[in-house]
Amino acid sequence: MKKLRASFFTPCFALALMLGLSIVPAPTMAADAKPIVGDWEGTLDPGAQAKKRIVVHISAAQDGTLSGTIDYPDQETSGILITAITFKEPTLHFESSSSQSVYDGTMSKDSSEITGTWKQAGASLNLILKRTP
């Protein structure tokens, strides 16, 4: 009887344990990374030159490591690699060595936009990036 009871309860216990663990969320990406992941769009206004739209794509690997690319739709340029990126809520910093640009910004409380400064070729421009759907 004990053997029968043990053989019946072992699979039941294992099933209950698996179901219980599936309800508990798995460790997520870096806690701060989640609100920054997505696509962000803004417009650089260099004054005397034409305005230039910019789209920033930010993604996160399972370990929370951030990566991204930059597009300039008006110049038909896309996929410029972001070579360094950090986000510690609410502060975003990224760099692109190929375009020699740096961005430092602060995310709004509702995570809908990032207000910051774009630095490139010795110029500093205000740039607001807004989350795109």
N, C-alpha and C positions, 0 to 999 in steps of 0.2 A: 504494500500500500504506500509506504514512504517513497519507494522508487517511482511508482506511478505518479504520485503527487509531485515529486521533484521534476520529473520529465515533462509534466503538463505546465507547471508554473514557470519553468526556465524560459521557454519561448514566449510566454505571456509577459513575463517581466522584461525580456529583451525588447519586445514590440512596444510596450508601454514606455520604456526608456527612450527608444528611437523617436516615438511620437512626441514625447515630452521635449526632447532636445531640438526637434524640428520647429517647435513653437518659439524657443528662445532664439533671438536673432544671433547670427554668427557675428564674430568680431567684424566691425565695419572698417572702411578705409579710415585713414586718419580723421579724427572727429572734425577737425577744422576744414578738411578738404571738400566735404560734400556741398556746401553752398556755392563754392567757386566753380564747380564743374559745369560746363555748358559753353554756349556761344555768346559772345559779347560784342556789341557794335558801337562805334563812336565815330566822330569826325574831327580830324586834325585841322585847325585853322591857322596856317602859317602867316596870315596877314596879307602880304603883297602877292603871295603865290595862291594858286587855286586850292580850295579845300580838298581834303583827301580822306575818304572813308577808310576805316580800318575795322577788320573783324578779327577777334581773338577767339580761338578755340582752345578750351582747357579740358583735359581729361585726367582721370586718375586710375592708376593700376590698382590691382587688388591689395597691394601692400601700402597703398595710400600715396605712392610717389606720383607727383604731378608732372604733366608734360603738356605741350601745346604747340600751336602753329599760329601764324599771323597771315591774314590776307589783306591785300589792298585792291578791292574790286575796281576802283576807278583807273588803276594802272594795269589791270588784268594780271596781277601777280598774286599767287597764292601758295600756301604751304611753307612759308618761311619758318624755319625751326626756332622755337623758343629754347635757348640753351641753358637757362637757369630760371627756376620759378619756385617761389615760396608763398604760402598763404597761411597766416596765423590770424584768424578772425579778429578784427575786421581788415587786416592789412595785407595787401597783395604787392608782390615785387616780382618782376620778370625782366629778363634780358634776352636779346637776340644778338649774337655776335656777328652773324652774317649781315644784318641790317644796321649794326652798331647802334642799337636803340635800347633804352631802359625805361621801364614804367614803374612808378610807385603810386599806389592808390589806396583808398579806404572804402570799403563796402558799406552801403546804407544798411540800416537796421532791418529793412524788409528784404534784403538781398536782391534788389532789383537793379541797382546801379553801383558803379565804382567811380569815385571822383578822385582824379589824380593828376600827375605830371608825366608827360612823355618827353624824354630827352633823346635827341638825335642830332648828330653833326653840330654840336655846340649850342643847339637851340633847345629851349624848354618851353613846351606848350601845354596848356591845360587840356585835359582829355577826360570826358565823361563816357564811360563804357556802360551801355545798357544791355541787360539780358535780352536775348532774342528768343522767340518761341521755337 
